[in-house]
């Protein structure tokens, strides 16, 4: 086969390879060459150190089928390797920070916020083997709002305190805020803009990662962040996500009923959600009586699987307890 007689200048879509094999032309002539890449309907072969472009149609039917299969495999591998969200590159095994525009509808819903947000900021800690096409577990850290500094720090600030154990347990960790911090401005009252904000975050992620709606979700926080976790749990349920559990660290008040009212979630949805109530035996802000109030309040809201766990320590998030909670969430429910 005279290679030079098959030169072609078509350059639609490029796929690269490095495979040596015997090639046969459609008139029966044979050569041995490396498959370097495809360029549209052209095959680029390397022979004796030189590249030659050959129209795909000049090859035998068997070789044409081989090239098509190799192209499909290469495109599939490239698709898996090009990990992104909202057009921004992500790196598995790392903390990623990205942002996208907030819809006008949600901006109107957040019009009572002190600062008018226009952006969604998302932080994602991804396992090293993360693949959005496969089943995943997600943990949403929830930030507290005891003061303006904490509100501005938002939910994303909790990633550093909660991602290590979550990642070790195989979770993807996702936290979302506006460019001005927490879309909530209080954790002790209904704030419908926060529910609308997280509904948009879920919708936008699912639009790019369709399997996201089939993943299993959990959330949690510490102190006022644990109070905010009642609202996050209800938001996830209201958006038809499967929620395995909620971690309530140093929590002294239940807001499950208020969260139902804000989100519109069904009370029956809480039945399958596990609640881990964690508090220290020397905690000066949370005691047994307050913990009993929390467990009683979440039972009345529909929770059926509750663990009240006391550890040795004060008003702090206990990482060992958090790890145990995540493991419990993973166990088959009732």
Phi, psi and omega in degrees: 000124178278103185305316185299335180287351182255010182302140182214148183254008179298134182223042177277128173050121184250130173233129187258148179218186170197072185233125176265138178194173175272134181245147180235131178280168182288356173251013172094358180280149187235147171216162172248126183204164176271136170278113184269309181192171170245148176228091184065239179265022181241139176253132178256118180249149178248119180223125180055039175081003180239146178268139178230136179259127185232130175301134182305324183293344180278352180268162177296162180300321179297319179291323177298317179294322178299315180297318180298317180295317179296322179295316180296318179296319181294320179294323179294316179295321179295322180297318179293321183287334183271081183274123182207165175211131184057032179076010181245134185294138175243153176239121176295146182080013183221166170272127182241138177239122181224169176211160177209170183285145176269135182296154178299325179300313181287328175301318178295323180295332179260021184294342178277353178294148181303316177249138185274108183281149176229358185232154168252126174248131182231134172248132180231122169262118188248136173300158183297331182258023185299132176218111185294349178275352182252161179302138181223161170249138182239136171243129179255107174286141183243124180276150178272164179225073175274340181201175183295326179298316179293322179297317180293329177291326173072193179288329183298330180297337182280350182302316184297329183275340189236352186281327186301308180292323180294315178297319179297331179271006177088018181268146162276136180249123183232130174227140183230140178216171167274177177292350178253017178100209185301127176294338171280145173247000175202149176254008183241018177207160178295135179221084190299335179299327178293320177297317179293323179299310182288333174297320179290320177301313180298315181299318183289321178294316181295331179295329180261330177239083186305329180290349180306323182290345179260356179287163177262134186242150174215164178209175178170169180195183182236138178059241180293337174294329177290326176294318177295337181293334174300318180290320180295318179302313181295323179296316180298316180294320181296337179262021173065032175263151176278123182246121183273327183188168177224133179260122183245092181268126178059044183263130179240005177214137177265138177233027184295317180295318179295324179294322176298316180297318182292317189272334185081010178292155178277139179302325181296339182293336181288345186302326184264003180267126178273137180242121178254112180262115187242130179208151183271147182289345176244024179288123182275357179247345181227127178234182184298321181296316179293322178296321177298322178296320179296310182296323178294319181294320181283333173295317181293337179276351176121353177292140181239341182245101187229135173237124178259104188242119178258137179236168178279112181156182184256213183277083182206158175281124180266113187295325178294319178295321179297317179297320178296321180298315180299320178296321178294320178301325183285340181290152179300133181281178180284000000 
